[in-house]
Amino acid sequence: MTSGATSVPPKSHRILALTAMVFATGMTFIDMTIVSIGAPVIEQDLGITDREVQWIINSYLVGLAATFALMGRMADVYGHKRMVVLGTFVFAFSSLMCGLTPDGDLAGAWLIGWRAIEGVGAAMLFPAALAIVVASFPPQGRGRALALFFAITGGLTAIGPILGGYLVEWDWRSIFWVNIPIAILALILTARCHVPTERQDEPIDWGGALFTIAGMGLSVVGFQQASTWGWTSPATLGCIIGGVVILAVFVRYELSREYPLIKMRIFKDRAFQADNGVLFFLSMAFVPVFFFLSVYAQAALGYTAQEAGIFLMWFFVGFVVAAQVGGALLDAKGSKLPMVIGGLVGAAGYAGFAANANSLNETQVAPWIVVAGAGAGLMLGPASTDAVNRAINATYGEVTGITQTVRNYAAALGLAILGSIMTSRIADNITATAESFGLSESESATLVASVSGQTSGGAAGALANIPESSEKAFLQEIPTDFANALSVVIYAMAAMMFLAAIAALRHPGGRAQVADEAPEEAGSGPSTGQTVKRLVIFALIFVGIFFAIYAFV
């Protein structure tokens, strides 16, 4: 694999570049989890529907996935630093506009649109930022630099739920505005960076970009709207089938291009195929879990947004600790073992959580959430790292463009499919409960529409038809209805983790050889043993901080 760097800058410039890129991309990682915590509050304050809330989260993922490869190529052609600056501006401005969402009928569309643009901004800066980190460090120090980069940005993902919980208690709009000071600092640091990188004098594959945007967008719309349009409706099937056909055409189109958007021939490597299969199924369960955990905490357990943020940290406890184990296994045995074990552990964790979800008891579900997080932690690092190392005759940016497109598209698909299942199951469960208390079909439908945020009119009248002695009992059943609906979704996540383990079995095994890495110079950095010790200490500190916050709250 080639790096594309022309020269290596001095150490001070390398540290400055790494710091700047951590701040630039950090806000995109925070954004993946922080909005999930605020979703129920946003829905209530703006009076929007469940479907619109899911689109607020998923439009970001669609914008990110559909344009990631294009923006990576544009960064190679127009300059990485320039794209980081432009992407940071776009991300910060769209965050500002999300926070300025007006009340009224246009609120949902406004927020969904600006969230999609926010995703495009993230796609602009993320591949360019990675390329700058790669170009800033020599081959013998690049692995540790990237490990540190992903460790810090991953930690910021964990901060999102806690930060979001506190900010939502003040004003939900602040979960978007918090990105602005981070963006300003990132721009100041980026302006001071002096990182020489090559620009590729090649045409951009605009046709391929259109195919990816149309194919991914249509398929996600079909799954996202399935519970509203009906799973067998012509609109749903047309979007899903049309999206798949367009993506298939995209693959054939790319194979015929001299300068393709995505080099499909990289997939000839069996290990690379397996790594991306693992990342696909893992991402369908990994990113959406934050939204569904937030819904479970607030709708089923009755937690506040702040308490829900702390609740989500159970997942990160398992994830952070297991990530260190996965990294050690990768170095010792290769990626196959941690990916297979991680998939099975994650499937067991999700299944255990689903089986205990209707207990409405945190102490019963928390251990299983930790196990689910551990499964993801074991898999994510090894799959991503091995995919990069296996790709021959491709730059780091090109390979990252593929893996990140796979991950984000899978996350968008997962949220769309699972969100539609959740919405349908909640409606069915509440309808059955209402009818068991003597409400008619039309009155039950009114209650379902009210609970799902589709309307507030008529709910009080429908409740009035339930005997006063039974009204309290009926309302107490609603959290159980949510929990039962979510248990179906979580079982589906367990199935996805199991499929990830199956995909890992196709991996040929062994460790990838990185051709461009030179031997480490004496005294150039900490030894592997020292690095492992530091990572373990970091994980233990993280767990300690979590339990301290948990005990305090």
Solvent accessible surface area in square Angstrom, and as a share of the most:
residue,aa,sasa,rsa
1,M,40,0.18
2,T,79,0.46
3,S,38,0.24
4,G,30,0.28
5,A,30,0.23
6,T,81,0.47
7,S,60,0.39
8,V,67,0.39
9,P,10,0.06
10,P,84,0.53
11,K,135,0.57
12,S,75,0.49
13,H,59,0.26
14,R,50,0.18
15,I,95,0.48
16,L,34,0.17
17,A,0,0.00
18,L,18,0.09
19,T,50,0.29
20,A,0,0.00
21,M,0,0.00
22,V,14,0.08
23,F,70,0.29
24,A,0,0.00
25,T,0,0.00
26,G,1,0.01
27,M,0,0.00
28,T,7,0.04
29,F,32,0.13
30,I,9,0.04
31,D,0,0.00
32,M,44,0.20
33,T,0,0.00
34,I,1,0.00
35,V,2,0.01
36,S,3,0.02
37,I,0,0.00
38,G,0,0.00
39,A,3,0.02
40,P,36,0.23
41,V,45,0.26
42,I,1,0.01
43,E,32,0.15
44,Q,156,0.69
45,D,79,0.41
46,L,16,0.08
47,G,62,0.59
48,I,8,0.04
49,T,34,0.20
50,D,24,0.13
51,R,25,0.09
52,E,50,0.22
53,V,6,0.04
54,Q,1,0.00
55,W,36,0.13
56,I,4,0.02
57,I,14,0.07
58,N,0,0.00
59,S,7,0.04
60,Y,2,0.01
61,L,4,0.02
62,V,26,0.15
63,G,8,0.08
64,L,6,0.03
65,A,2,0.02
66,A,8,0.06
67,T,12,0.07
68,F,2,0.01
69,A,9,0.07
70,L,13,0.07
71,M,15,0.07
72,G,12,0.11
73,R,14,0.05
74,M,35,0.15
75,A,2,0.01
76,D,15,0.08
77,V,27,0.16
78,Y,89,0.34
79,G,7,0.07
80,H,18,0.08
81,K,75,0.32
82,R,137,0.50
83,M,5,0.02
84,V,1,0.00
85,V,45,0.26
86,L,83,0.41
87,G,0,0.00
88,T,1,0.01
89,F,116,0.49
90,V,33,0.19
91,F,0,0.00
92,A,16,0.12
93,F,108,0.45
94,S,0,0.00
95,S,0,0.00
96,L,62,0.31
97,M,32,0.14
98,C,0,0.00
99,G,0,0.00
100,L,91,0.45
101,T,2,0.01
102,P,53,0.34
103,D,108,0.56
104,G,47,0.45
105,D,149,0.77
106,L,129,0.64
107,A,0,0.00
108,G,1,0.01
109,A,67,0.52
110,W,81,0.28
111,L,0,0.00
112,I,39,0.20
113,G,33,0.32
114,W,55,0.19
115,R,3,0.01
116,A,32,0.25
117,I,70,0.36
118,E,0,0.00
119,G,0,0.00
120,V,36,0.21
121,G,0,0.00
122,A,1,0.01
123,A,0,0.00
124,M,26,0.12
125,L,0,0.00
126,F,11,0.05
127,P,5,0.03
128,A,0,0.00
129,A,0,0.00
130,L,1,0.00
131,A,14,0.11
132,I,5,0.02
133,V,0,0.00
134,V,4,0.02
135,A,3,0.02
136,S,0,0.00
137,F,27,0.11
138,P,26,0.17
139,P,38,0.24
140,Q,39,0.17
141,G,13,0.12
142,R,26,0.09
143,G,42,0.40
144,R,64,0.23
145,A,6,0.05
146,L,23,0.12
147,A,55,0.43
148,L,90,0.45
149,F,0,0.00
150,F,76,0.32
151,A,32,0.25
152,I,70,0.35
153,T,0,0.00
154,G,27,0.26
155,G,16,0.16
156,L,38,0.19
157,T,13,0.08
158,A,1,0.01
159,I,82,0.41
160,G,0,0.00
161,P,0,0.00
162,I,31,0.16
163,L,51,0.25
164,G,0,0.00
165,G,0,0.00
166,Y,93,0.35
167,L,32,0.16
168,V,10,0.06
169,E,95,0.43
170,W,188,0.66
171,D,50,0.26
172,W,10,0.03
173,R,41,0.15
174,S,5,0.03
175,I,0,0.00
176,F,0,0.00
177,W,80,0.28
178,V,32,0.18
179,N,0,0.00
180,I,45,0.23
181,P,82,0.51
182,I,36,0.18
183,A,1,0.01
184,I,95,0.48
185,L,73,0.36
186,A,1,0.00
187,L,36,0.18
188,I,97,0.49
189,L,25,0.13
190,T,1,0.01
191,A,67,0.52
192,R,152,0.56
193,C,2,0.01
194,H,116,0.52
195,V,29,0.16
196,P,51,0.32
197,T,35,0.20
198,E,91,0.41
199,R,139,0.51
200,Q,44,0.20
201,D,150,0.78
202,E,56,0.25
203,P,82,0.52
204,I,19,0.09
205,D,5,0.02
206,W,130,0.46
207,G,26,0.25
208,G,0,0.00
209,A,3,0.02
210,L,124,0.62
211,F,59,0.25
212,T,4,0.02
213,I,71,0.36
214,A,43,0.33
215,G,0,0.00
216,M,14,0.06
217,G,18,0.17
218,L,65,0.32
219,S,1,0.01
220,V,1,0.00
221,V,47,0.27
222,G,0,0.00
223,F,42,0.17
224,Q,0,0.00
225,Q,27,0.12
226,A,0,0.00
227,S,34,0.22
228,T,87,0.51
229,W,97,0.34
230,G,29,0.27
231,W,99,0.35
232,T,116,0.68
233,S,23,0.15
234,P,119,0.75
235,A,49,0.38
236,T,0,0.00
237,L,76,0.38
238,G,43,0.41
239,C,20,0.12
240,I,26,0.13
241,I,103,0.52
242,G,22,0.21
243,G,0,0.00
244,V,88,0.50
245,V,80,0.46
246,I,42,0.21
247,L,34,0.17
248,A,55,0.43
249,V,66,0.38
250,F,9,0.04
251,V,61,0.35
252,R,187,0.68
253,Y,56,0.21
254,E,1,0.01
255,L,75,0.37
256,S,88,0.57
257,R,107,0.39
258,E,142,0.64
259,Y,81,0.31
260,P,18,0.11
261,L,11,0.05
262,I,14,0.07
263,K,75,0.32
264,M,31,0.14
265,R,135,0.49
266,I,18,0.09
267,F,55,0.23
268,K,157,0.67
269,D,53,0.28
270,R,126,0.46
271,A,2,0.01
272,F,0,0.00
273,Q,67,0.30
274,A,3,0.02
275,D,0,0.00
276,N,6,0.03
277,G,20,0.19
278,V,0,0.00
279,L,0,0.00
280,F,54,0.23
281,F,55,0.23
282,L,0,0.00
283,S,2,0.01
284,M,16,0.07
285,A,0,0.00
286,F,18,0.07
287,V,20,0.11
288,P,2,0.01
289,V,4,0.02
290,F,3,0.01
291,F,7,0.03
292,F,4,0.02
293,L,2,0.01
294,S,0,0.00
295,V,17,0.10
296,Y,1,0.00
297,A,0,0.00
298,Q,28,0.12
299,A,35,0.27
300,A,5,0.04
301,L,29,0.15
302,G,60,0.58
303,Y,59,0.22
304,T,69,0.40
305,A,5,0.04
306,Q,46,0.20
307,E,67,0.30
308,A,0,0.00
309,G,0,0.00
310,I,5,0.03
311,F,2,0.01
312,L,0,0.00
313,M,4,0.02
314,W,31,0.11
315,F,1,0.00
316,F,3,0.01
317,V,14,0.08
318,G,4,0.04
319,F,30,0.12
320,V,13,0.07
321,V,62,0.36
322,A,9,0.07
323,A,34,0.26
324,Q,34,0.15
325,V,73,0.42
326,G,0,0.00
327,G,29,0.28
328,A,45,0.35
329,L,43,0.21
330,L,29,0.15
331,D,74,0.38
332,A,69,0.53
333,K,131,0.56
334,G,1,0.01
335,S,0,0.00
336,K,62,0.26
337,L,76,0.38
338,P,0,0.00
339,M,0,0.00
340,V,25,0.14
341,I,67,0.34
342,G,0,0.00
343,G,0,0.00
344,L,88,0.44
345,V,45,0.26
346,G,0,0.00
347,A,14,0.11
348,A,52,0.40
349,G,0,0.00
350,Y,2,0.01
351,A,35,0.27
352,G,9,0.08
353,F,5,0.02
354,A,4,0.03
355,A,62,0.48
356,N,35,0.18
357,A,0,0.00
358,N,83,0.43
359,S,42,0.27
360,L,60,0.30
361,N,59,0.30
362,E,21,0.09
363,T,104,0.61
364,Q,82,0.36
365,V,0,0.00
366,A,6,0.04
367,P,73,0.46
368,W,93,0.33
369,I,2,0.01
370,V,37,0.21
371,V,49,0.28
372,A,1,0.01
373,G,0,0.00
374,A,21,0.16
375,G,0,0.00
376,A,1,0.01
377,G,1,0.01
378,L,15,0.08
379,M,0,0.00
380,L,26,0.13
381,G,38,0.36
382,P,1,0.01
383,A,0,0.00
384,S,30,0.20
385,T,58,0.34
386,D,3,0.01
387,A,0,0.00
388,V,18,0.10
389,N,37,0.19
390,R,39,0.14
391,A,1,0.01
392,I,112,0.57
393,N,120,0.62
394,A,2,0.01
395,T,22,0.13
396,Y,21,0.08
397,G,17,0.16
398,E,29,0.13
399,V,0,0.00
400,T,5,0.03
401,G,6,0.06
402,I,6,0.03
403,T,6,0.04
404,Q,21,0.09
405,T,8,0.05
406,V,29,0.17
407,R,44,0.16
408,N,7,0.04
409,Y,26,0.10
410,A,0,0.00
411,A,1,0.00
412,A,0,0.00
413,L,16,0.08
414,G,0,0.00
415,L,1,0.00
416,A,0,0.00
417,I,33,0.17
418,L,0,0.00
419,G,0,0.00
420,S,0,0.00
421,I,44,0.22
422,M,6,0.03
423,T,21,0.12
424,S,34,0.22
425,R,98,0.36
426,I,5,0.03
427,A,28,0.22
428,D,85,0.44
429,N,25,0.13
430,I,0,0.00
431,T,39,0.23
432,A,61,0.48
433,T,16,0.09
434,A,0,0.00
435,E,81,0.36
436,S,87,0.56
437,F,53,0.22
438,G,62,0.60
439,L,8,0.04
440,S,55,0.35
441,E,138,0.62
442,S,78,0.50
443,E,41,0.19
444,S,0,0.00
445,A,58,0.45
446,T,38,0.22
447,L,8,0.04
448,V,16,0.09
449,A,17,0.13
450,S,32,0.21
451,V,53,0.30
452,S,6,0.04
453,G,21,0.20
454,Q,108,0.48
455,T,62,0.36
456,S,96,0.62
457,G,50,0.48
458,G,47,0.46
459,A,15,0.12
460,A,83,0.64
461,G,44,0.43
462,A,5,0.03
463,L,35,0.17
464,A,79,0.61
465,N,86,0.44
466,I,5,0.02
467,P,78,0.49
468,E,158,0.71
469,S,104,0.67
470,S,31,0.20
471,E,56,0.25
472,K,144,0.61
473,A,45,0.35
474,F,3,0.01
475,L,88,0.44
476,Q,111,0.49
477,E,71,0.32
478,I,25,0.13
479,P,35,0.22
480,T,36,0.21
481,D,9,0.05
482,F,23,0.10
483,A,0,0.00
484,N,52,0.27
485,A,0,0.00
486,L,0,0.00
487,S,17,0.11
488,V,51,0.29
489,V,0,0.00
490,I,5,0.02
491,Y,107,0.41
492,A,27,0.21
493,M,1,0.00
494,A,9,0.07
495,A,54,0.42
496,M,20,0.09
497,M,1,0.00
498,F,99,0.41
499,L,80,0.40
500,A,0,0.00
501,A,2,0.02
502,I,78,0.40
503,A,14,0.11
504,A,0,0.00
505,L,94,0.47
506,R,115,0.42
507,H,1,0.01
508,P,73,0.46
509,G,21,0.20
510,G,43,0.41
511,R,143,0.52
512,A,22,0.17
513,Q,152,0.67
514,V,43,0.25
515,A,97,0.75
516,D,53,0.27
517,E,91,0.41
518,A,50,0.38
519,P,122,0.76
520,E,101,0.45
521,E,113,0.51
522,A,112,0.87
523,G,85,0.82
524,S,55,0.35
525,G,35,0.34
526,P,36,0.23
527,S,61,0.39
528,T,95,0.55
529,G,40,0.38
530,Q,90,0.40
531,T,35,0.20
532,V,61,0.35
533,K,139,0.59
534,R,145,0.53
535,L,59,0.29
536,V,66,0.38
537,I,97,0.49
538,F,83,0.35
539,A,3,0.02
540,L,113,0.56
541,I,99,0.50
542,F,28,0.12
543,V,27,0.16
544,G,40,0.39
545,I,95,0.48
546,F,2,0.01
547,F,96,0.40
548,A,64,0.49
549,I,43,0.22
550,Y,76,0.29
551,A,86,0.66
552,F,173,0.72
553,V,69,0.40
